[in-house]
Amino acid sequence: MSTIIDLLGTQAGYYLDHVCKTIDKKLIHIPEPNMIDKAWVDSDRNIRTLESLQALYGHGRLANTGYVSILPVDQGIEHSAGASFAPNPLYFDPGNIVKLAIEGGCNAVASTFGVLGAVARKYAHKIPFIVKLNHNELLTYPNSYDQVMFGTVKEAWNMGAVAVGATIYFGSEQSRRQIVEVSQAFEYAHELGMATVLWCYLRNSSFKKDGIDYHAAADLTGQANHIGVTIKADIVKQKLPSNNGGFKAIGFGKTDGRMYTELVSDHPIDLCRYQVANGYMGRVGLINSGGESHGTSDLHDAVVTAVVNKRAGGMGLICGRKAFQKTMKDGVSLLNTIQDVYLDPSITVA
């Protein structure tokens, strides 16, 4: 705990002592060791899917706590391989990506068909694979922000994956097509007994208004999460909220004043709890993204995100660039420090 407090510095009390007075923690499904029985046994997920979810929950340093730590490495397509791996060319090699996830004590590794397929026979039985089905490739000029399917659910199943992942750019011109594609893919994945993870991201130039970026607004990201769980994501990935009031600022959608006065405050933990609530009050676990690497502040930033997520009632962190854009040793240390937040019983749900 002392290391976590040291990393939080003068903000320790702000994050660790906060009491949530918006959505009461008694209303949410807080992650715990028997999450399958608590959240999923009454659902329509088949037995094989429940086994796959248990494989995710039951691996790594956070095994059987109800929390997850996932290493995602699809940035070679999403942000270009050169830009992503220049800080540490070691990770051009798929074997080192999986090795980092294993040595870092992660529950699972999420990556592309190519990366995981290249080492599937060696590693698929050693750590759960989450195969990312679609990507926004960066080579089209001018850049077009769309998610395109790169392979099939059956391919992921054949390589031994326990789950598939996908991104939907909610709010984009292509979002309705992506919703249909991903919902159909998730249905087939469940039929084959795989779990589903959805990156519920927003993408629309109009979501920036008067110099303020609302792509991570609590009200907009919360609604993205709610659509994501509607198409049967078993876990949703979302950026940590950075503000609120996107619907009102941009002037669209439908709102209720209580969304901004009773269900949230301006505290990061309360903003994140609103995201949790939109995932069926935590039945579908919320994992927040670690975000890009900023160098020396990465460890502090990652711990803040983990503390906010855990105290809000989230399920864990999915951290990529902050880990793989460092040496293997430092990447493992960062992942372990994030996991220590979830292993620390003194850091409770607010």
VEXTI-701633 format. One line per 2 residues: number of its first residue (from 1); their letters; for each residue x, y, z of N, C-alpha, C. Coordinates in steps of 0.001 Angstrom, whole numbers, plus 500000, padded with zeros to 6 digits. Last residue first. Example, Ala and Ser with C-alpha at 12.3 -4.5 7.8 and 13.67 -1.06 7.14 Angstrom:
VEXTI-701633
2	sa	512850:497750:507080:513670:498940:507140:512900:500030:507870 | 513190:494310:507800:512300:495500:507800:513200:496700:507800
END
This chain:
VEXTI-701633
350	av	484236:502550:496507:483780:503782:497184:482277:503757:497426 | 485831:499569:497292:484890:500230:496402:484246:501394:497148
348	ti	489218:499930:498668:487849:499401:498598:486997:500137:497585 | 492170:499006:499506:491594:499876:498473:490228:499315:498137
346	sp	492838:496989:501180:492549:498291:501812:492020:499305:500804 | 493533:494788:499697:492200:494815:500287:491840:496151:500921
344	dl	495152:494736:496695:495212:495404:497996:493817:495517:498605 | 494862:493821:494167:495149:492825:495196:495119:493421:496606
342	yv	494584:496089:492674:493420:495210:492783:493611:494127:493841 | 497164:497134:492934:496021:497949:493332:494808:497045:493572
340	dq	498738:495181:491771:498795:495343:493224:497641:496195:493747 | 498377:495609:489069:497699:494466:489690:497691:494582:491213
338	it	500099:497795:488767:498662:497933:488497:497889:496825:489202 | 502484:496472:489317:502046:497551:490203:500560:497829:490012
336	nl	502670:494701:487179:502532:494172:488539:502039:495239:489512 | 503035:496484:485056:501847:495631:485089:501604:495094:486496
334	ls	505548:497566:485807:504361:498419:485701:503081:497601:485785 | 507187:495272:485675:507031:495989:486937:505786:496880:486918
332	vg	507041:494667:482953:506535:493702:483939:506267:494410:485262 | 508338:496952:481962:506960:496659:481587:506300:495704:482559
330	dk	510893:496657:482997:510078:497788:483456:508604:497590:483101 | 511660:494304:481604:511689:494368:483068:510788:495480:483589
328	mt	511458:495075:478903:510644:493980:479414:510554:494046:480937 | 511355:498655:478578:512077:497391:478614:511152:496314:479183
326	kq	508396:500035:476987:509495:500064:477953:510295:498773:477816 | 506120:499744:475617:507056:500756:475115:508173:501020:476126
324	fa	504512:497977:476975:505409:497431:475953:506323:498481:475326 | 503202:499663:478949:503997:498486:479318:504983:498091:478222
322	kr	501868:501704:477756:502637:502047:478952:503547:500889:479371 | 500490:500268:475758:501667:501074:475422:502506:501463:476637
320	gc	498494:498689:477551:499395:498236:476507:500642:499085:476362 | 496116:497540:479764:497226:498483:479627:498242:497943:478635
318	il	493211:497450:481174:493804:496891:479963:494876:497882:479527 | 492017:496704:484445:492699:497606:483522:493236:496815:482333
316	gm	488843:496061:486118:490281:495980:485897:490779:496946:484859 | 486195:496382:486749:486742:495030:486816:488247:494974:486593
314	gg	484718:498990:488878:485166:498370:487640:485868:497046:487870 | 484005:500470:491020:483318:499197:490841:483673:498505:489551
312	ar	485473:502652:491689:484188:502904:491021:483356:501635:490874 | 487768:501552:492633:486890:502186:493610:485526:502532:493006
310	kn	488876:500621:490183:488509:499691:491261:487513:500323:492221 | 489234:503036:488702:488426:501924:488180:487959:501005:489306
308	vv	490935:504487:490417:489622:505026:490028:488710:503902:489563 | 493149:502753:490472:492449:503094:491712:491043:503615:491399
306	at	493885:502745:487747:493497:501504:488422:492712:501792:489691 | 494544:505447:487330:493467:504828:486558:492965:503562:487244
304	vv	496708:505682:489135:495511:506513:489286:494330:505877:488570 | 498486:503876:487959:497968:503610:489303:496713:504436:489563
302	ad	499036:505168:485539:498416:503845:485526:497801:503509:486887 | 500280:507533:486405:499022:507601:485656:498284:506266:485677
300	hl	502608:506489:487658:501636:507282:488411:500282:507276:487715 | 503802:505305:485410:503458:504495:486576:502417:505211:487427
298	ds	504149:507497:483581:503327:506331:483252:502882:505548:484486 | 505776:509694:483739:504541:509728:484536:503700:508473:484383
296	tg	507899:509299:481967:508160:509206:483405:506897:509183:484256 | 505910:508503:479254:507257:508431:479800:507291:508320:481309
294	hs	503386:508298:478390:503903:509660:478549:505270:509671:479211 | 501602:506142:476260:502731:506326:477158:503157:507787:477178
292	eg	497970:506102:476222:499292:506183:475618:500366:506401:476667 | 495820:503860:478183:496175:505038:477406:497605:505031:476915
290	gs	494567:501883:479617:495716:502544:480227:496162:503775:479488 | 491007:501674:479838:492245:501587:479075:493352:502379:479759
288	ni	489003:499745:482109:489420:501016:481522:490773:500874:480852 | 486435:497443:482050:487883:497612:482125:488216:498935:481436
286	lg	483559:496408:483627:484194:497536:482954:485693:497480:483159 | 481515:493476:483211:482641:494176:483827:483196:495302:482975
284	vr	478177:493294:483573:479202:493240:482534:480367:494092:483015 | 477201:494052:486056:477094:492644:485630:478099:492369:484510
282	gm	477310:496762:486520:478506:495975:486770:478381:494496:486484 | 474829:497724:485745:475257:497865:487148:476424:496927:487485
280	yg	474963:497405:482955:474036:496618:483769:474480:496568:485227 | 476821:499437:482347:477096:498041:482017:476265:497121:482887
278	na	476145:501777:483539:475620:501545:482197:475960:500157:481658 | 477634:501657:485870:476174:501511:485945:475576:501201:484585
276	vq	480210:502225:484897:479911:500905:485457:478406:500660:485452 | 479845:504940:484232:480172:503966:483187:479840:502554:483655
274	yr	479420:505899:486800:478346:506037:485822:478590:505101:484638 | 481921:505486:487890:480804:504656:488361:479614:504750:487399
272	cl	483372:507521:486672:483604:506139:486245:482478:505227:486708 | 482363:509673:488111:482205:509652:486658:482376:508233:486126
270	di	483239:508965:490653:481802:509029:490386:481518:509015:488889 | 486002:509172:490275:485427:507889:490683:483925:507864:490410
268	ph	486403:511929:489593:486690:510857:488626:486057:509514:488988 | 483781:514191:490472:484905:513378:490928:485140:512229:489946
266	ds	481551:515590:489819:482713:515833:488975:483940:515052:489437 | 478969:513104:489990:479541:514375:490422:480726:514619:489502
264	vl	475904:511451:488977:477352:511699:488915:477696:512977:489661 | 473224:511304:489517:473912:510068:489156:475421:510229:489076
262	et	472412:513949:490100:472230:512882:491085:473054:511630:490786 | 473230:515645:487998:473147:516159:489371:473079:515062:490424
260	ym	473202:514471:485543:474325:515352:485846:474329:515873:487276 | 470924:512994:485389:472163:512382:484900:473384:513176:485345
258	rg	468926:514734:486075:469491:513924:487150:470737:513149:486721 | 468043:515765:483653:468920:516563:484494:469592:515780:485596
256	dt	468331:513619:480972:467538:513932:482153:468490:514671:483096 | 468384:513588:477359:468991:513610:478689:467931:513847:479754
254	kg	469073:512468:474113:468066:512751:475137:468718:512654:476504 | 470770:513932:471240:470392:512864:472148:469300:513293:473103
252	fg	472557:517107:471263:471856:515995:470608:471507:514954:471658 | 474508:519183:471866:473114:519459:471551:472430:518350:470775
250	ia	477011:519349:472889:476897:519165:471444:475473:519404:470965 | 476432:519746:475602:477324:520666:474897:477160:520588:473386
248	kf	474742:517577:476252:474267:518957:476375:475124:519928:475562 | 476358:515324:475768:475062:515460:475113:474593:516917:475114
246	gg	478561:515831:477488:478707:515804:476036:477398:515997:475300 | 478854:515917:480262:478007:516898:479595:478134:516936:478094
244	nn	482260:515581:481493:480867:515167:481380:480102:516223:480585 | 485598:514154:481485:484659:515265:481721:483245:514714:481610
242	sp	486952:511819:481301:487757:513014:481569:486892:514246:481822 | 486654:508379:482096:486009:509670:481796:486920:510842:482176
240	lk	488838:506076:480533:488417:506692:481782:487792:508054:481481 | 487557:504222:477769:488484:505203:478314:487936:505755:479624
238	qk	486653:500764:478019:486310:502167:477806:487415:503057:478357 | 485428:497605:477299:486623:498411:477488:486274:499854:477146
236	vi	483350:495167:478776:483474:496368:477946:484745:497113:478326 | 482554:491762:478486:483406:492759:479126:483435:493967:478209
234	da	480653:490644:476926:480809:490102:478274:481702:490997:479136 | 478286:492098:474774:479673:492086:475224:479703:491530:476639
232	ki	475645:492145:473716:476174:490988:474432:477697:490941:474540 | 474535:494413:472822:474878:493427:471792:475719:492292:472378
230	tv	474307:495743:475230:473079:495327:474554:473367:494308:473470 | 476807:496525:475842:476294:495370:476576:474993:494875:475963
228	gi	476951:498700:473995:477862:497556:473918:477353:496333:474649 | 475099:500501:474924:474846:499857:473625:475718:498611:473504
226	hn	476449:501152:477266:475117:500557:477343:474718:499905:476024 | 478809:502320:476351:478859:501071:477106:477511:500366:477107
224	aq	477665:504610:475211:478377:503653:474352:478482:502303:475043 | 476752:505832:477536:475778:505345:476565:476414:504364:475587
222	gt	479232:506430:478708:478279:505570:479401:477247:504996:478446 | 480284:508204:476871:480916:506880:477002:480001:505916:477743
220	ld	478470:510358:477328:478595:509732:476005:479213:508343:476095 | 478791:510932:480081:477460:510632:479545:477530:509949:478185
218	aa	481577:511335:480379:480910:510238:481086:479558:509906:480473 | 483679:511858:477552:482673:512370:478488:481907:511208:479109
216	ah	485644:511439:475711:485705:510658:476940:484745:511206:477993 | 485049:513190:473705:485148:511782:473348:485257:510873:474574
214	yd	484889:515921:473979:483926:515114:474740:483979:513634:474368 | 487098:518512:474296:486932:517203:473663:486032:516334:474546
212	ig	486708:521947:473736:486630:520851:474711:486335:519547:473977 | 486541:524002:471918:487852:523654:472431:487872:522538:473451
210	dk	483848:523968:471202:484399:525118:471922:485713:524779:472610 | 483810:520503:470983:483004:521729:470933:483645:522804:471794
208	kf	483886:517418:469538:484750:518465:470079:484016:519787:469898 | 482230:515794:468212:482277:515597:469652:483325:516502:470306
206	ss	482534:516096:465542:481601:517016:466197:481565:516838:467705 | 484096:513975:464760:484746:515287:464895:483848:516302:465601
204	nr	483850:510979:466424:483103:511931:465609:483716:513308:465838 | 483869:508174:468150:484649:508800:467083:483751:509676:466232
202	ly	484341:506189:471083:483584:507198:470346:484479:507800:469264 | 484470:502654:471912:485057:503969:471711:484144:504893:470907
200	cw	484457:500052:473427:483311:500945:473175:483779:502382:473004 | 485569:497038:472710:486145:498368:472851:485053:499367:472459
198	lv	484359:494127:474154:484078:495206:473208:484759:496500:473627 | 484698:490676:474169:485190:491915:474768:485011:493035:473751
196	ta	483342:487500:474926:483392:488645:474021:483799:489903:474780 | 484197:483948:474979:483746:485190:475594:483947:486347:474605
194	mg	483073:481061:473146:484081:482065:473468:483439:483272:474135 | 481358:479095:472152:481826:478991:473529:482921:479964:473904
192	le	480124:479290:469767:481306:478429:469804:481900:478317:471208 | 478183:481121:470461:477748:479791:470008:478902:478798:470079
190	ha	479781:483332:470944:479093:482685:472063:478630:481276:471681 | 480517:483838:468284:481540:483534:469284:480923:482838:470490
188	ye	478056:484476:467147:478730:483253:466718:479807:482847:467727 | 477559:486888:468506:476600:485781:468597:477273:484459:468221
186	fa	479728:488414:467677:479619:488029:469080:478633:486872:469269 | 479106:488764:464972:480329:488053:465347:480257:487573:466795
184	qs	476758:490261:465205:476708:488948:464559:477930:488114:464927 | 477801:492543:466432:476771:491763:467126:476648:490371:466523
182	ve	479583:493441:464449:480105:492951:465724:479063:492128:466474 | 477846:494169:462324:478940:493214:462128:479392:492598:463456
180	vi	476141:496055:463586:475596:494830:463000:476689:493774:462865 | 478002:498010:464344:477141:497381:465351:476591:496063:464830
178	qr	479029:498767:461855:479896:498087:462808:479081:497385:463888 | 476821:500098:460795:477320:498886:460138:478185:498084:461086
176	rs	476687:502195:462614:475568:501258:462533:475975:499979:461806 | 479130:503612:462268:478864:502890:463517:477733:501875:463383
174	qe	480055:505193:460252:480038:503751:459999:479553:502941:461203 | 480083:507736:461249:479195:507459:460125:479036:505968:459887
172	sg	480238:507440:464876:480808:507646:463550:479794:507320:462462 | 479047:506727:467249:478945:508117:466837:479504:508392:465466
170	fy	481426:504267:468123:480090:504817:468305:480087:506300:467963 | 483240:502201:466714:483374:503648:466829:481978:504251:466917
168	it	483922:499182:468265:482908:499946:467543:483187:501420:467786 | 486166:496471:468168:485925:497881:468449:484744:498371:467645
166	ag	486529:493265:469777:486203:494105:468634:486019:495537:469106 | 487713:489971:470593:487517:491375:470897:487195:492139:469628
164	va	487013:486712:471829:487254:487619:470710:487001:489043:471196 | 488516:484096:473826:487632:485247:473625:487981:485964:472336
162	va	490205:482041:473837:489070:481909:474751:488085:483056:474555 | 491716:480528:470945:491360:481718:471714:490192:481433:472651
160	gm	492656:478551:469251:492566:478278:470671:492217:479466:471537 | 492530:478878:466584:493848:479078:467184:493818:478937:468698
158	nw	489828:478450:466073:490779:477435:465629:492162:477620:466255 | 488721:480863:466995:488419:479619:467696:489446:478542:467351
156	ae	489652:482565:464999:490059:482777:466389:489843:481511:467212 | 488303:481497:462799:489769:481521:462817:490280:481669:464245
154	kv	485663:482016:463552:486117:480631:463468:487638:480538:463446 | 485503:484774:463302:485410:484174:464630:485953:482749:464614
152	tg	487877:486014:460865:486595:485460:461286:486663:484904:462707 | 489424:489193:460061:489357:487737:460084:488020:487304:460639
150	fm	489202:491885:460087:490454:491343:459566:490451:489814:459523 | 486757:494337:459537:487033:492971:459980:488294:492425:459295
148	vq	487429:497695:460381:487242:496707:459326:487584:495326:459859 | 486354:500791:461392:486799:499495:461871:486426:498433:460843
146	dy	487549:504007:460433:486557:502947:460333:487184:501668:460859 | 488523:506898:459493:488340:506253:460799:487188:505257:460732
144	sn	490963:507346:457118:489522:507159:457297:489307:506370:458570 | 493444:509490:455869:493007:508575:456925:491488:508545:457030
142	py	493374:509838:452240:493555:510350:453603:492988:509375:454629 | 494804:506631:452611:495046:508083:452570:493986:508785:451741
140	tl	495350:503855:454702:494466:504513:453739:494699:506017:453798 | 496817:503062:456882:497533:503302:455628:496656:503916:454542
138	le	495770:502268:459276:496179:503657:459166:496797:504010:457811 | 492805:500471:460131:494153:500490:459560:494494:501917:459125
136	nh	491173:499624:462803:491228:500808:461959:492638:500884:461395 | 489921:496229:463033:490910:497285:463273:490626:498493:462397
134	nl	488585:493192:464519:488584:494313:463575:489583:495380:463987 | 489141:491132:466372:488566:490816:465060:488705:491955:464059
132	kv	491616:490070:468469:490920:491279:468027:490459:491074:466587 | 491472:487412:470648:491808:487800:469279:490958:488998:468870
130	if	492883:486630:473538:491744:487403:473054:492127:487920:471671 | 494038:483716:475159:494134:484599:473996:492803:485329:473786
128	pi	495386:482807:478312:494201:483030:477473:494455:484058:476378 | 498385:480915:478250:497736:482155:478671:496512:482372:477768
126	kh	498957:478372:477423:499698:478898:478573:499122:480214:479093 | 497845:477545:475119:497477:476772:476305:498150:477302:477569
124	ay	499006:479244:473272:497553:479332:473482:497092:478560:474719 | 501810:479035:472748:501335:479783:473907:499835:479720:474202
122	kr	502541:477487:470542:503439:477536:471696:502761:478083:472939 | 500543:477875:468704:500835:476497:469115:501724:476465:470368
120	av	500590:480696:468335:499462:480033:468994:499804:478643:469508 | 502217:482510:467136:502778:481777:468282:501718:480950:469004
118	ag	500836:483619:465047:502247:483293:464833:502827:482439:465957 | 498344:484287:466039:498461:483112:465182:499899:482668:465002
116	lv	498900:486664:467358:498579:485479:468148:498680:484199:467322 | 499578:488330:465078:500439:488200:466260:500161:486902:467003
114	gf	497382:487984:463282:498753:487685:462906:499649:487440:464094 | 495098:488782:464695:495175:487429:464156:496622:487048:463868
112	ts	496277:490808:467515:495746:490580:466169:495790:489107:465787 | 495425:490610:471039:496190:491107:469906:495538:490660:468596
110	av	495648:490330:474480:494753:490661:473367:495578:491214:472220 | 496143:488000:477013:496795:488880:476045:495828:489084:474884
108	an	495193:487739:480501:495067:487412:479083:495911:488377:478269 | 495970:488327:483070:494909:487330:482886:494848:486858:481452
106	cg	499537:488710:483624:498245:489137:483105:497248:487979:483044 | 502181:488619:484555:501102:488090:485391:499716:488473:484931
104	ge	504342:489276:483035:503676:490356:483738:502490:489912:484566 | 504941:486951:481782:505833:487366:482862:505229:488504:483678
102	ia	502748:487023:479930:502936:485917:480872:503791:486346:482053 | 503107:489420:478525:501836:489166:479208:501983:488076:480259
100	lk	505688:489014:477499:505447:490112:478425:504161:489885:479209 | 505183:486852:475769:506087:486663:476908:505881:487762:477950
98	vi	503634:488072:473834:503007:487074:474711:503868:486835:475952 | 505655:489735:472773:504392:490296:473255:503727:489335:474234
96	ng	507574:487962:471928:507892:488824:473064:506648:489500:473623 | 506335:486772:469751:506698:485958:470894:506980:486794:472123
94	pd	506089:488767:467779:504924:488355:468561:505259:487544:469805 | 508340:491358:467416:508263:489891:467466:507085:489481:468345
92	fy	508285:493985:467940:507918:493598:466578:507701:492084:466515 | 509325:494267:470454:507931:493847:470347:507404:493803:468911
90	lp	511879:495243:470287:511699:493858:470741:510294:493352:470403 | 511945:497966:469892:511753:497100:468716:511586:495624:469049
88	np	510728:500340:471620:511287:499047:472003:511034:498048:470876 | 509975:502672:470311:510568:502780:471650:511197:501477:472133
86	af	508897:501528:467897:510186:502223:467873:510788:502380:469266 | 506341:500505:468012:507434:499663:468490:508807:500320:468420
84	sa	504594:502523:467082:504295:501774:468301:505514:501079:468882 | 505665:503483:464728:505434:504416:465836:505232:503685:467149
82	ga	505701:501052:463241:506913:501822:463508:506758:502738:464700 | 503019:500269:463083:503982:499433:463801:505235:500222:464166
80	sh	500252:502372:463689:501406:502023:462853:502461:501305:463690 | 497996:502283:465222:498826:503489:465324:500115:503395:464508
78	ei	496635:499907:464561:495860:501091:464927:496689:502374:464905 | 498670:498050:464104:497739:498395:463033:497078:499732:463328
76	gq	500058:498100:466461:500813:498010:465219:499960:498323:464009 | 498258:497936:468521:498648:499273:468078:499482:499257:466806
74	dv	497441:495794:469783:496966:495879:468405:497384:497220:467792 | 497868:494486:472525:498859:494971:471569:498285:494830:470154
72	pl	496995:494526:475903:496502:494645:474535:497602:495170:473609 | 496883:492575:478714:497847:493271:477862:497291:493336:476443
70	is	494789:492887:481552:494955:492393:480182:495995:493234:479454 | 493588:491826:484509:494655:492672:483970:495006:492099:482602
68	vy	490600:491670:486460:491434:491226:485343:492452:492300:484965 | 488848:490330:489352:489475:491414:488592:490365:490851:487484
66	gt	488088:488163:490719:487016:488905:490068:487542:490044:489220 | 490046:486572:491636:489709:487721:492487:488464:488438:491970
64	na	491086:484505:490059:489989:484227:490996:489766:485325:492031 | 494202:485989:489482:493348:484814:489319:492346:484693:490452
62	lr	495991:488008:489242:494668:488361:489743:493688:487186:489670 | 498207:486853:488068:498311:487284:489465:496960:487640:490070
60	gh	496729:484245:485930:497619:485342:486280:497587:485720:487756 | 493251:483301:485615:494657:483230:485198:495436:484432:485729
58	gy	490449:483299:485874:491250:482395:486691:492717:482319:486352 | 489060:484888:484111:489071:485273:485519:490119:484501:486316
56	la	489487:483351:481763:489977:484722:481874:490107:485148:483328 | 488210:480980:482469:489621:480930:482082:490251:482317:482172
54	ql	485628:481907:482839:486373:481456:484013:487863:481363:483703 | 484976:482384:480172:485031:483503:481102:485835:483121:482351
52	se	485031:479715:479320:485978:480679:478756:486110:481903:479650 | 482909:478652:480762:484250:478110:480962:485309:479083:480452
50	lt	480840:480102:479630:481138:480284:481050:482529:479741:481381 | 480966:478994:477085:481274:480414:477262:481592:480717:478717
48	ri	480145:476378:477646:481489:476608:477126:481905:478072:477277 | 477487:476810:478452:478471:476289:479406:479892:476555:478936
46	nr	476215:479976:477153:476273:478519:477276:477437:478081:478169 | 474315:482643:478410:475631:482188:477949:475735:480679:478167
44	ds	472001:483654:479407:471855:482690:478321:473203:482229:477769 | 472359:483760:483069:472253:484331:481718:472058:483237:480677
42	dv	472894:482834:485550:471477:482953:485180:471275:483470:483763 | 475637:482992:485732:475035:481666:485725:473557:481700:485337
40	wa	476734:485593:485866:476524:484957:484574:475730:483657:484596 | 477180:486750:488393:476738:487600:487283:476282:486847:486046
38	kd	477751:484703:490313:477054:485926:490690:476425:486637:489493 | 479146:482668:489063:477892:482359:489739:477070:483615:490008
36	im	481282:484250:488098:480482:483427:487180:479128:483118:487804 | 482413:485426:490367:481691:486262:489402:480850:485448:488427
34	np	483581:484749:492895:482575:483885:492256:481730:484655:491231 | 485407:486803:493757:485894:485525:493216:484851:484688:492485
32	ep	484104:489950:492434:484472:489056:493538:484817:487694:492953 | 483053:493236:491605:483848:492046:491272:484238:491260:492513
30	ih	479760:494175:492452:481182:494392:492691:481955:493123:492345 | 477160:495351:490996:477741:494023:491136:479253:494181:491241
28	il	475485:498012:492792:476299:497482:491699:476834:496088:492038 | 474148:498956:494970:473359:498699:493764:474160:498016:492659
26	kk	475908:499579:496909:475030:498436:497171:474233:498048:495926 | 477081:501926:496140:477782:500688:495799:476943:499453:496067
24	di	474841:504325:494736:475331:503589:495902:475977:502270:495486 | 475617:506980:492831:475049:505635:492711:475664:504761:493802
22	tk	476661:509225:494881:475779:509259:493704:475060:507911:493581 | 478606:509329:496696:477261:509671:497167:476279:509795:495998
20	cv	481531:507724:497553:480590:507938:496456:479190:508169:497012 | 484191:509156:499131:482967:508396:499382:481966:508737:498276
18	hd	487744:509071:498996:486477:509543:498424:485326:508593:498761 | 490215:508290:499762:489255:508584:500828:487884:509013:500296
16	ly	491750:507919:497491:491556:506786:498401:490495:507032:499468 | 491830:510385:496054:491384:509143:495417:491008:508047:496408
14	yg	492584:512297:497935:491542:512612:496956:490971:511340:496346 | 494770:511138:499216:493506:511300:499926:492344:511543:498986
12	aq	496697:511288:497073:496299:510024:497705:494949:510136:498398 | 497821:513476:495894:496452:513145:495499:495912:511913:496209
10	tg	500444:513657:496587:499519:514567:497270:498064:514291:496927 | 500958:510277:495643:501498:511526:496156:500462:512355:496892
8	ll	500659:507941:494292:499558:508902:494221:499980:510263:494756 | 503022:506699:495011:502797:507028:493606:501671:508034:493445
6	di	502612:506357:497760:503733:507168:497289:503524:507612:495851 | 500453:504602:497700:500272:505931:498282:501379:506870:497813
4	it	501777:502418:496549:500640:503016:495857:500390:504425:496374 | 503668:501868:498541:504114:502217:497202:503001:502909:496432
2	sm	502009:501206:500702:502853:502387:500796:503330:502826:499422 | 500824:498792:500000:500000:500000:500000:500856:501255:500000
END
